[in-house]
Amino acid sequence: MKQIKVLGSGCKNCVTTAKLIEDKAKALGVAVEIEKVTDMAAIMGYGVMSTPGVVVDGKVVHAGGIPAASAIDQWLRT
Amino acid sequence: MLALFTRLADWIAYGLLGLSAATKLGDAVHFFVEDVTKIFVLLIVIVFAIGWLRTMLTPSRVRRALAGSRRGPAYLLAGLLGAVTPFCSCSAVPLFIGLLEASVPMGVTMTFLITSPMVNEVAVVMLAALLGWKITTLYFVTGMVVGIAGGLAIDALGMERFVEDYVWKIRMGEVAETAADLSLKGRAAYGVAQVREIVGRVWLYVLIGIGIGAGLHGYVPAEFFARYAGPDNPFAVPFAVLVGIPLYSNAAGMIPIVDALLGKGLPVGTVLALMMSITAISAPELMILRKVLKVPMLAFFAGFLAVAFVGVGYFFNFVLE
């Protein structure tokens, strides 16, 4: 099971990002656990300054803006 | 090149819809069609081109550049970086904390936060294309000066004490550097992503701005503005700034309104003061900043900017007289 965290203060882009990842995981049949992290101290703890950020299994893979579909695909497959 | 959009609007408003150029409706529809096509085409081209060039400029690089620079030059650098960094107010808080955590002085951080929404490449290119280089240069230079002066004032007054306590306790992890794809294809993809994100965020403001601009253009007589906001009314500038404080629009959305107001013969200073006030201070932005700043600091922030914009307005009305 992949642990995915979406970092963001709850803005629209963050919600969209979480939804995109969820949909993609469903389409690919990959088991994921998605958590939205809204606590600012926790977000900063990942070294992310522009939201939304995405953390896959403890590693920051994306920061700032809605991620591209191809990028999401890659995180879920590898 | 921009005459193309005028001809397109001629064709749609007078040809296709059969309106007369002499009627108010015809005039307003023409303005609306011309500005919608012109502004959206410009917006997409500019955002794509800048996205292409800016693949490298990430917040972590801004942070490193500001943290490594001496205090004096840091203000100028913060202003310039603010101008070229894409800025979404939902990123204001993490960026603010990230800069302070890297020991960037409070004043420099605030300079960045003031110039970022007010001066940016979209505003500069659109102002230049629609209103000419003179107004654009004035807008750019005064935006910088206000941002830098605001930062210096905040620093001089020791405003650090009005930052929420929890901010100082946050320790950032190793800054995440997600690799940028600098190949031709990667840059193009980034440019397209930027267009989707930025146009997706601002299109409604632009449309509303154009609607208001078209309404002003077609239906509000020039005498109305001459009487209430013309050069003879000394209160026009502070009034414009006060009206603009709670309102929010982005720079791109303000362009058609600025265009229409100047067309009605309003003085440049009054119009620029209104634009600065609407883009740089707004109720939603103050609420976001309230998460990291205590009320006295916010009051100072809004008050300083309001006074500065009034000064800018009077200055230009006087200089360009």
Interface residues (C-beta under 8 A of the other chain):
Chain A: G8 S9 C11 K12 N13 C14 M40 A41 I43 M44 G45 Y46 G47 V48 M49 S50 T51 G53 V60 V61 H62 A63 G64 G65 I66 A68
Chain B: T58 P59 S60 R63 C88 C90 S91 V93 P94 L95 I97 G98 E101 Y166 K169 I170 R171 M172 G173 E174 V175 A176 T178 A189 A193 Q194 R196 E197 K291
